[in-house]
Amino acid sequence: MTEAHAKPVPVVLLGGGHAHVEVVRRLGELGLGAQITLVSPARHAPYSGMLPGHISGEYSFDDFHIDLAALCTRAGVSFLETAATGIDPEGRVVSLASGESLGYGLLSIDIGSTPSLSEGISSGISVKPIASFADRLARLDALAREGQLSTLAVVGQGLAGVEVAFALKRRLEGRGISVVLVGRAAEPVPERSRWSRRLLEREMRKAGIAHHPAFDVVAFRDGELVARDGRKLSVDEVVWTTSSGAPAFLRETGLQLDEKGFVRVDETLRCLSHSEIFAAGDVASLPSPRPKAGVFAVRQGPVLAENIHRSLVDKSLEPYRPQSSWLVLISLADGRAIADKWGIAILGRWVALWKHRIDSRFMQRYR
Ligand SMILES: Cc1cc2nc3c(=O)[nH]c(=O)nc-3n(C[C@H](O)[C@H](O)[C@H](O)COP(=O)(O)OP(=O)(O)OC[C@H]3O[C@@H](n4cnc5c(N)ncnc54)[C@H](O)[C@@H]3O)c2cc1C
C-alpha cells in the first residue's frame, strides 16, 4: 500500500461480500478504520464455497459465516446492521432500511446478486440470499420429518445446482427421498470441461440423483414442474439455484448499469458514471465479463482495498486483471470432490481435502 495522508472523507462500504471483508481487514490494518462504515443487513456473512458443506452436515453455521461486527471492531470500522435501499450519487447519500441516511465521500458496493426466477414463479425455496438459506433449510428438514417430501427437485445445473443436489442427497439420506436435478441446458455445468460433465453424470447415477437436462422450467404448481415444451415432472418441493439478477434498487440510482442492471465499472473497479463510487463482486459488471462467482469477488478484494486507499491519497489506481482460466472445486458431499481447470478434471478424496484447506484458510483470515 502507498504511504501518504488519507483525505478525511467518510467511506461507506455497502454489503459484507467477499471483496469487502478484505477491504475492512486491509484498511483497518492501515489505521483508516475510523472513517469507514460497513452496512450489511445481517451481522453474519456466509462464504458460499462452504454452503454445500453446511447442507451436507460437514460445516456448522459458524464454520461458514464471517462475523462482520467482530471483524469491524478489530479493524476500528463502524458497523451498521441494516440494508441500503437507495443511493443518491448527486447528494452522496445512501438511504437505509432503518429509515436513516448516510453521507459518503467515497462509496463501495459489494452487495452480491439476487435470485432470478422465471416470471410467475413464486413458490419453492431459493438458495439465494445465502444469508437466510439456513432458515429455509430448516423448512425442508421439517417437511422431510413430517413425511411430506418424497421427491425434491434442484433446479439449475450450474456449479451451485450440482453441488447443492449432491449435498441435499447426503443430508436426506436414509429417508426415502429422491433428489432430482433439473436444468435448461443439454448437460450439467455447461461452462466447464467435458471431462467434468462426464464425471458428474457418472457420479450422479452412482449417487441415485435423477438428472433431467434440457428441461426449461416455466412453472411450478400443484406439485408439478412444467417445462416450456409442456413436459411435466411431479415433485413435492423445489430448490432454485438458477442464475442471478441485479439488486432492484440500483435501477433508481442513476448509476450506469449494464443491460441486466449490474453496475458498470472500469478495470480499476471504479463506477463508469461516478468516480467516487466503486463496485466489486457479483454486482459489478466488468469491462471483460466473467461468470458471477465468488472466486472473482475474492480476487478483487485486495485491488479494491488498494484503490480505495489510493483514491484517499490522490494516487493513480491499479487495474484488476481477472484470470482467464480459473480453478473450480466441486464437492460431491461424500468426502470426494472434482477439480476442474484448463479443460482437465480430476476426482478424488485429496481434492476434497484441498478444497477444505483453501476454504478454511479463507475463513481463518477473517476470524
Ligand atoms: C450454493 C452456491 C454455491 C456457490 N459456490 C461457489 C464456489 O464454490 N465458488 C465460487 O467462486 N462461487 C460460488 N458461488 C457463487 C458465489 O456465491 C457468489 O458469486 C459470491 O458470493 C459473490 O460474492 P459477492 O461479494 O459479490 O456477494 P455476496 O457474497 O453475495 O455478499 C453480498 C453481501 O451483501 C449484503 N447485501 C445484500 N443486499 C444489501 C443491501 N441492499 N445493503 C447492504 N448489504 C447488502 C448481503 O447480505 C451479503 O452479505 C456459489 C453460489 C451458490 C448459490
The ligand as an ORCA input file, in Angstrom:
! r2SCAN-3c Opt
* xyz 0 1
  C     -24.855    -22.754     -3.458
  C     -23.832    -21.855     -4.052
  C     -22.525    -22.278     -4.091
  C     -21.542    -21.467     -4.661
  N     -20.274    -21.930     -4.667
  C     -19.329    -21.181     -5.227
  C     -17.988    -21.656     -5.272
  O     -17.684    -22.756     -4.824
  N     -17.061    -20.856     -5.854
  C     -17.381    -19.632     -6.371
  O     -16.483    -18.961     -6.905
  N     -18.629    -19.142     -6.329
  C     -19.612    -19.887     -5.775
  N     -20.896    -19.410     -5.757
  C     -21.172    -18.045     -6.254
  C     -20.924    -17.065     -5.123
  O     -21.875    -17.278     -4.119
  C     -21.077    -15.601     -5.498
  O     -20.504    -15.351     -6.744
  C     -20.372    -14.746     -4.418
  O     -20.988    -14.918     -3.172
  C     -20.402    -13.292     -4.796
  O     -19.748    -12.565     -3.807
  P     -20.121    -11.037     -3.558
  O     -19.031    -10.480     -2.753
  O     -20.443    -10.411     -4.848
  O     -21.502    -11.054     -2.791
  P     -22.080    -11.910     -1.600
  O     -21.114    -12.912     -1.094
  O     -23.405    -12.393     -2.061
  O     -22.256    -10.845     -0.460
  C     -23.108     -9.751     -0.585
  C     -23.414     -9.228      0.786
  O     -24.137     -8.011      0.646
  C     -25.216     -7.986      1.544
  N     -26.272     -7.180      0.960
  C     -27.195     -7.545      0.054
  N     -28.020     -6.523     -0.228
  C     -27.601     -5.479      0.506
  C     -28.047     -4.142      0.647
  N     -29.103     -3.684     -0.024
  N     -27.387     -3.338      1.514
  C     -26.313     -3.793      2.204
  N     -25.852     -5.051      2.101
  C     -26.483     -5.882      1.265
  C     -25.612     -9.450      1.713
  O     -26.263     -9.656      2.944
  C     -24.282    -10.156      1.617
  O     -23.689    -10.360      2.866
  C     -21.902    -20.197     -5.195
  C     -23.212    -19.766     -5.137
  C     -24.179    -20.568     -4.581
  C     -25.611    -20.093     -4.567
*
